[in-house]
Amino acid sequence: MILLTPQLQQALRDNYANRHGCEARGERFDPLPVIKLFNPVGAATWLATELAEDGDALFGLADLGFGCPELGWFSLSEIASVRLPFGLAIERDLGFKTSHPLSAWADWSRRAGSIIHAEALFRRIASSGTAPEIPPT
């Protein structure tokens, strides 16, 4: 699977450029995640908002399945090189779309313990119109 199409690369690079513009103006930058990568046989999940000029460093929320998702930079080539059982590899969620900014994902993922659990909570909100109870941080 191609993890980044040219369109996704451009969207991620645009966010990278927009971040620097916002920072120069003293504005807050809180984009929507562009892509979701995941381990199809494990709990690791990444949400990326930006791609640096080097074409490898992604910024976003990383959750390796230990209950403590973190914001930061991670390597696309490192993620793409992971080989899993049965010939599988890290995949991109082709259906991923969100209306929640990265800060909301980070907050809810930390409180829920994972990106996967936060995604389930966001779905419940969308279907019921009310926020489910999650433990405070």
C-alpha positions in Angstrom: 0.0 0.0 0.0 1.2 3.5 -0.8 1.0 5.3 2.5 1.0 8.8 1.0 -0.5 9.7 -2.3 0.7 12.9 -4.0 -2.5 14.7 -2.8 -2.0 13.6 0.8 1.7 14.7 0.6 0.6 18.1 -0.6 -2.0 18.5 2.1 0.5 17.5 4.8 3.2 19.9 3.3 0.6 22.7 3.1 -0.1 22.2 6.8 3.7 22.3 7.6 3.9 25.7 5.7 0.8 27.0 7.4 2.2 26.1 10.9 5.3 28.3 10.3 3.1 31.1 9.0 0.8 31.0 12.0 3.8 30.8 14.4 5.4 33.8 12.7 2.1 35.8 13.3 1.8 34.5 16.8 -1.4 32.6 16.0 -2.4 29.1 17.2 -2.2 26.3 14.7 -4.5 23.4 15.3 -5.2 21.5 12.0 -7.3 18.5 11.3 -5.4 15.2 11.0 -4.9 14.4 7.3 -4.1 10.7 7.6 -4.4 7.8 10.0 -1.9 5.0 9.8 -2.4 1.8 11.8 -1.0 -1.6 12.6 -3.6 -4.1 11.3 -2.6 -6.8 13.9 -1.8 -4.5 16.8 -2.7 -1.3 18.6 -0.2 1.1 17.1 -1.9 4.1 15.4 -0.7 7.4 14.1 -2.6 10.6 13.1 -0.5 12.9 11.0 -1.1 16.6 10.3 2.2 17.7 8.7 5.0 16.5 6.5 8.4 18.3 6.9 10.5 19.5 4.0 12.6 16.4 4.2 9.6 14.3 3.0 10.0 11.8 5.9 9.2 13.5 9.2 5.5 13.5 10.0 4.0 15.5 12.9 1.0 14.3 14.7 -0.3 12.0 17.4 1.5 8.7 17.9 0.0 5.9 19.9 2.1 2.7 20.2 -0.5 0.9 22.3 1.0 1.5 25.8 -1.8 3.9 27.0 0.0 7.2 26.5 -0.5 8.8 23.1 2.0 11.6 22.4 2.3 14.5 20.1 5.5 14.7 18.2 7.5 13.9 15.1 7.8 10.4 13.6 9.5 8.9 10.6 7.4 7.9 7.6 10.2 5.6 6.3 10.5 3.9 9.7 6.8 3.3 9.8 6.8 2.0 6.2 9.7 -0.4 6.9 7.8 -2.2 9.7 7.1 -5.8 8.7 4.4 -7.6 10.5 3.3 -11.3 10.7 1.7 -12.9 7.7 3.4 -10.4 5.3 1.4 -7.5 6.6 2.7 -3.9 6.9 1.4 -0.7 8.5 -1.6 0.6 6.5 -3.4 3.8 5.9 -7.0 4.0 6.9 -8.6 4.8 3.5 -11.9 5.9 5.1 -10.4 8.2 7.7 -12.0 11.6 7.9 -12.4 13.9 10.9 -13.9 17.2 11.8 -11.9 17.3 15.1 -8.6 19.2 15.3 -5.4 17.5 16.5 -5.7 19.0 19.9 -9.1 17.4 20.5 -7.7 14.0 19.3 -4.7 14.4 21.6 -6.9 15.3 24.6 -9.5 12.6 24.1 -6.8 10.0 23.2 -4.9 10.7 26.4 -8.0 10.5 28.5 -9.4 7.4 26.8 -5.9 5.7 26.8 -5.6 5.4 23.0 -6.5 6.8 19.6 -8.7 3.8 18.9 -10.8 4.4 22.0 -11.0 8.2 21.3 -12.2 7.4 17.8 -15.0 5.2 19.2 -16.0 8.1 21.6 -16.1 10.6 18.7 -18.3 8.1 16.7 -20.7 7.8 19.7 -20.9 11.6 19.9 -21.7 11.9 16.2 -24.4 9.2 16.4 -26.0 10.3 19.7 -25.3 14.0 19.7 -24.1 13.9 23.3 -20.6 13.5 24.8 -20.0 10.1 26.5 -18.3 10.2 29.9 -14.6 9.8 29.8 -12.3 9.9 32.8 -10.6 13.2 33.6 -6.8 13.6 33.1 
